[in-house]
């Protein structure tokens, strides 16, 4: 997203949200327009937050596909490859960021590590003093 495009989109988002204080109004805006590209700005309404996104925790990251703020990447391997290529070019990208320089084995190891952060489905636990056969 070009910076001037982001500024215009931000102005339109502010106009659409004028007087709206509810989370529902924000949700409706980002689901019905391309305002999700604005990042945290839609919530904070601060221009400094244009293109900034909340970083989610890594717990269960292997089972939370699709990835990225817009769901554009289907697998963790896709995400690692995206960053190996340097991410997506946009005006909000920090100039200190560059391609993630990983060999193929290192990239595969990173994906395996991320997948290892996912837990199995919780086991069913019987209440104290009761077993499945008592029900």
Residue pairs with C-beta under 8 A, 6 or more apart in sequence:
1 9
1 37
1 51
1 90
1 91
1 92
2 90
2 91
3 91
3 92
6 37
6 38
6 50
6 51
6 91
6 92
7 47
7 50
9 34
9 35
9 37
9 38
10 38
10 41
10 47
10 50
12 33
12 35
13 29
13 33
13 35
13 38
13 41
13 42
14 45
16 29
16 33
16 35
17 25
17 26
17 29
17 42
17 45
20 26
26 42
26 43
29 35
29 42
30 36
30 42
35 42
36 42
36 69
36 70
37 51
37 70
38 50
38 51
39 49
39 50
39 51
39 52
39 53
39 69
39 92
40 46
40 49
40 52
40 53
40 54
41 47
41 49
41 50
41 51
41 52
43 49
50 92
51 90
51 91
51 92
51 93
52 92
53 69
56 64
58 114
58 117
59 117
59 118
59 119
60 117
60 118
60 119
61 76
61 114
61 115
61 117
61 118
62 76
62 114
62 115
62 116
62 117
62 118
63 118
65 74
65 75
65 76
66 72
66 73
66 74
67 73
67 74
67 75
67 76
67 78
67 79
68 79
68 82
73 79
73 82
76 111
76 114
76 115
77 107
77 111
80 100
80 102
80 107
80 110
80 111
81 107
82 88
83 99
83 100
84 99
84 100
84 101
84 102
84 107
85 99
86 97
86 98
86 99
86 100
87 93
87 97
102 110
126 132
